[in-house]
Amino acid sequence: MRKKHLSNDKYTGNLVLQKTFRQDHISKKQRINRGELPMYHVQDSHEAIIPRDMFESVQREFSERAKKYRPKKNSPSDAYPFTNRMICGKCGRHYRRKHTATGTKYEKVVWICDTFNRLGKAACDARQIPEIILEAKAAEAGGLDGLLEIRVTGPDELRFIYEGGRVVELTWHNPSRRHSWTEEMKQTARERQNKIIEERRRSIVKQ
């Protein structure tokens, strides 16, 4: 049995629809769907040729072999697991890793669209995604093994595309800053606000 048979989910009785699409009605050129259009996963659509447990076992073996023989990267940024895997659904550029609010109590690591990072919101208004949320969603989708790309399809929507045609669509939510404040931070903010109110009151009395 060839590798293509052991890597194609349809041989387990499942089917992924719209993996390719016609670019236009004039050229009729077929293109691989890399997130431009939705894909649909149909389970038990036909009789299986390969048992599911065998298929999953083979995928794990492929993944382990790929890790073992994967060439080393030259760029330090390639060490991050999402590098070159995240694609902006708005402009088509990759996301990059970035530290924000460096040196402050709000410092965090986010993944941001390269167009937005270089040219601003006017060029692409894709939202940045905190790395901690991205890691959680990747784990929810099934991990990094066999992950081909992450397509950012909306303001809070992610499409994880895996080898074999498996697609997982998830939504994410970034809690507001006030919900992440500690009691100490809240108390400091209250004291600062009270000081401003007191200064304004004194200013009015002097007038």
One Martini backbone bead per residue (centre of mass of N, CA, C, O) as a GRO file, in nm:
protein
  207
    1MET     BB    1   0.096   0.036   0.022
    2ARG     BB    2   0.070   0.361  -0.015
    3LYS     BB    3   0.116   0.664   0.134
    4LYS     BB    4  -0.141   0.806   0.018
    5HIS     BB    5  -0.335   0.601   0.154
    6LEU     BB    6  -0.220   0.659   0.460
    7SER     BB    7  -0.300   0.994   0.424
    8ASN     BB    8  -0.605   0.937   0.351
    9ASP     BB    9  -0.914   0.978   0.500
   10LYS     BB   10  -1.111   0.834   0.289
   11TYR     BB   11  -1.010   0.530   0.362
   12THR     BB   12  -1.196   0.547   0.647
   13GLY     BB   13  -1.493   0.679   0.542
   14ASN     BB   14  -1.414   0.968   0.488
   15LEU     BB   15  -1.491   1.323   0.398
   16VAL     BB   16  -1.359   1.601   0.209
   17LEU     BB   17  -1.493   1.897   0.111
   18GLN     BB   18  -1.342   2.131  -0.084
   19LYS     BB   19  -1.016   2.104  -0.141
   20THR     BB   20  -1.107   2.219  -0.412
   21PHE     BB   21  -1.116   2.482  -0.674
   22ARG     BB   22  -1.245   2.703  -0.901
   23GLN     BB   23  -1.120   2.997  -0.995
   24ASP     BB   24  -1.274   3.003  -1.283
   25HIS     BB   25  -1.483   2.997  -1.580
   26ILE     BB   26  -1.250   3.035  -1.788
   27SER     BB   27  -0.994   2.857  -1.702
   28LYS     BB   28  -1.066   2.617  -1.492
   29LYS     BB   29  -0.879   2.628  -1.253
   30GLN     BB   30  -0.733   2.436  -1.010
   31ARG     BB   31  -0.738   2.472  -0.651
   32ILE     BB   32  -0.613   2.477  -0.347
   33ASN     BB   33  -0.761   2.478  -0.036
   34ARG     BB   34  -0.638   2.745   0.201
   35GLY     BB   35  -0.924   2.901   0.311
   36GLU     BB   36  -1.109   3.047   0.098
   37LEU     BB   37  -1.291   2.797   0.163
   38PRO     BB   38  -1.499   2.587   0.286
   39MET     BB   39  -1.484   2.282   0.470
   40TYR     BB   40  -1.610   1.935   0.476
   41HIS     BB   41  -1.680   1.685   0.723
   42VAL     BB   42  -1.751   1.342   0.644
   43GLN     BB   43  -1.883   1.081   0.816
   44ASP     BB   44  -1.941   0.779   0.698
   45SER     BB   45  -1.981   0.795   0.364
   46HIS     BB   46  -1.821   0.515   0.345
   47GLU     BB   47  -1.644   0.246   0.295
   48ALA     BB   48  -1.383   0.116   0.450
   49ILE     BB   49  -1.033   0.025   0.398
   50ILE     BB   50  -0.919   0.160   0.660
   51PRO     BB   51  -0.868   0.149   0.972
   52ARG     BB   52  -0.867   0.392   1.203
   53ASP     BB   53  -0.638   0.290   1.396
   54MET     BB   54  -0.430   0.255   1.169
   55PHE     BB   55  -0.425   0.542   1.062
   56GLU     BB   56  -0.339   0.686   1.328
   57SER     BB   57  -0.076   0.525   1.365
   58VAL     BB   58   0.058   0.621   1.102
   59GLN     BB   59   0.054   0.926   1.161
   60ARG     BB   60   0.243   0.908   1.405
   61GLU     BB   61   0.482   0.789   1.251
   62PHE     BB   62   0.519   1.019   1.049
   63SER     BB   63   0.571   1.238   1.264
   64GLU     BB   64   0.824   1.110   1.395
   65ARG     BB   65   0.995   1.107   1.135
   66ALA     BB   66   0.985   1.411   1.078
   67LYS     BB   67   1.133   1.496   1.337
   68LYS     BB   68   1.398   1.333   1.291
   69TYR     BB   69   1.447   1.457   0.970
   70ARG     BB   70   1.440   1.745   1.029
   71PRO     BB   71   1.571   2.024   0.948
   72LYS     BB   72   1.752   2.275   1.044
   73LYS     BB   73   1.727   2.593   1.149
   74ASN     BB   74   1.850   2.929   1.123
   75SER     BB   75   1.622   3.073   1.252
   76PRO     BB   76   1.506   3.158   1.561
   77SER     BB   77   1.195   3.187   1.480
   78ASP     BB   78   1.160   2.874   1.395
   79ALA     BB   79   1.114   2.764   1.694
   80TYR     BB   80   0.829   2.834   1.661
   81PRO     BB   81   0.533   2.653   1.615
   82PHE     BB   82   0.375   2.897   1.428
   83THR     BB   83   0.572   2.931   1.218
   84ASN     BB   84   0.441   2.941   0.895
   85ARG     BB   85   0.118   2.863   0.980
   86MET     BB   86  -0.001   3.149   0.983
   87ILE     BB   87  -0.297   3.288   0.818
   88CYS     BB   88  -0.439   3.554   0.676
   89GLY     BB   89  -0.771   3.607   0.562
   90LYS     BB   90  -0.734   3.904   0.442
   91CYS     BB   91  -0.412   3.915   0.307
   92GLY     BB   92  -0.218   3.633   0.329
   93ARG     BB   93  -0.036   3.666   0.556
   94HIS     BB   94   0.173   3.613   0.802
   95TYR     BB   95   0.236   3.543   1.119
   96ARG     BB   96   0.385   3.695   1.413
   97ARG     BB   97   0.599   3.728   1.675
   98LYS     BB   98   0.516   3.936   1.976
   99HIS     BB   99   0.596   4.193   2.193
  100THR     BB  100   0.398   4.359   2.438
  101ALA     BB  101   0.439   4.591   2.668
  102THR     BB  102   0.729   4.630   2.738
  103GLY     BB  103   0.802   4.662   3.088
  104THR     BB  104   0.518   4.587   3.180
  105LYS     BB  105   0.232   4.444   3.330
  106TYR     BB  106   0.119   4.391   3.012
  107GLU     BB  107   0.303   4.189   2.919
  108LYS     BB  108   0.308   4.007   2.598
  109VAL     BB  109   0.239   3.741   2.373
  110VAL     BB  110   0.192   3.765   2.019
  111TRP     BB  111  -0.001   3.726   1.718
  112ILE     BB  112   0.072   3.896   1.403
  113CYS     BB  113   0.012   4.055   1.132
  114ASP     BB  114   0.237   4.168   0.908
  115THR     BB  115   0.077   4.400   0.786
  116PHE     BB  116  -0.013   4.534   1.048
  117ASN     BB  117   0.275   4.570   1.169
  118ARG     BB  118   0.385   4.754   0.919
  119LEU     BB  119   0.099   4.931   0.816
  120GLY     BB  120  -0.155   4.877   0.968
  121LYS     BB  121  -0.502   4.897   0.987
  122ALA     BB  122  -0.554   5.008   0.696
  123ALA     BB  123  -0.434   4.742   0.557
  124CYS     BB  124  -0.497   4.554   0.829
  125ASP     BB  125  -0.753   4.439   1.079
  126ALA     BB  126  -0.624   4.215   1.220
  127ARG     BB  127  -0.608   4.034   1.495
  128GLN     BB  128  -0.450   3.974   1.774
  129ILE     BB  129  -0.295   3.680   1.937
  130PRO     BB  130  -0.253   3.528   2.210
  131GLU     BB  131  -0.046   3.271   2.282
  132ILE     BB  132  -0.207   3.130   2.509
  133ILE     BB  133  -0.460   3.092   2.330
  134LEU     BB  134  -0.334   2.943   2.090
  135GLU     BB  135  -0.237   2.697   2.251
  136ALA     BB  136  -0.517   2.609   2.352
  137LYS     BB  137  -0.647   2.570   2.066
  138ALA     BB  138  -0.447   2.363   1.958
  139ALA     BB  139  -0.513   2.150   2.172
  140GLU     BB  140  -0.818   2.132   2.102
  141ALA     BB  141  -0.770   2.043   1.796
  142GLY     BB  142  -0.490   1.824   1.840
  143GLY     BB  143  -0.238   1.975   1.796
  144LEU     BB  144   0.078   1.966   1.599
  145ASP     BB  145   0.040   1.704   1.470
  146GLY     BB  146  -0.005   1.752   1.128
  147LEU     BB  147   0.013   2.055   1.104
  148LEU     BB  148  -0.015   2.291   0.845
  149GLU     BB  149  -0.243   2.517   0.929
  150ILE     BB  150  -0.357   2.854   1.023
  151ARG     BB  151  -0.666   3.005   0.970
  152VAL     BB  152  -0.771   3.339   0.980
  153THR     BB  153  -1.123   3.389   0.926
  154GLY     BB  154  -1.160   3.588   1.180
  155PRO     BB  155  -1.167   3.774   1.463
  156ASP     BB  156  -1.255   3.468   1.625
  157GLU     BB  157  -1.130   3.268   1.394
  158LEU     BB  158  -1.021   2.919   1.351
  159ARG     BB  159  -0.832   2.709   1.111
  160PHE     BB  160  -0.743   2.374   1.130
  161ILE     BB  161  -0.496   2.208   0.924
  162TYR     BB  162  -0.449   1.873   0.834
  163GLU     BB  163  -0.343   1.592   0.767
  164GLY     BB  164  -0.582   1.432   0.557
  165GLY     BB  165  -0.809   1.683   0.583
  166ARG     BB  166  -0.831   1.788   0.860
  167VAL     BB  167  -1.084   2.004   1.017
  168VAL     BB  168  -1.073   2.281   1.260
  169GLU     BB  169  -1.318   2.491   1.415
  170LEU     BB  170  -1.259   2.793   1.607
  171THR     BB  171  -1.308   2.992   1.892
  172TRP     BB  172  -1.214   3.307   2.048
  173HIS     BB  173  -1.130   3.473   2.371
  174ASN     BB  174  -1.053   3.797   2.498
  175PRO     BB  175  -1.004   3.909   2.785
  176SER     BB  176  -1.033   4.165   2.956
  177ARG     BB  177  -0.826   4.356   3.143
  178ARG     BB  178  -1.005   4.377   3.403
  179HIS     BB  179  -1.018   4.054   3.442
  180SER     BB  180  -0.682   4.046   3.491
  181TRP     BB  181  -0.683   4.181   3.747
  182THR     BB  182  -0.564   4.247   4.039
  183GLU     BB  183  -0.624   4.366   4.351
  184GLU     BB  184  -0.381   4.558   4.348
  185MET     BB  185  -0.448   4.700   4.081
  186LYS     BB  186  -0.730   4.801   4.165
  187GLN     BB  187  -0.636   4.970   4.409
  188THR     BB  188  -0.450   5.161   4.252
  189ALA     BB  189  -0.673   5.274   4.068
  190ARG     BB  190  -0.851   5.391   4.294
  191GLU     BB  191  -0.639   5.583   4.416
  192ARG     BB  192  -0.594   5.747   4.158
  193GLN     BB  193  -0.888   5.842   4.124
  194ASN     BB  194  -0.916   5.980   4.403
  195LYS     BB  195  -0.692   6.187   4.353
  196ILE     BB  196  -0.823   6.330   4.115
  197ILE     BB  197  -1.083   6.415   4.263
  198GLU     BB  198  -0.943   6.581   4.489
  199GLU     BB  199  -0.800   6.786   4.302
  200ARG     BB  200  -1.060   6.898   4.176
  201ARG     BB  201  -1.195   6.992   4.438
  202ARG     BB  202  -0.975   7.197   4.521
  203SER     BB  203  -0.992   7.369   4.264
  204ILE     BB  204  -1.287   7.463   4.310
  205VAL     BB  205  -1.250   7.599   4.592
  206LYS     BB  206  -1.041   7.816   4.499
  207GLN     BB  207  -1.254   7.955   4.298
   0.00000   0.00000   0.00000
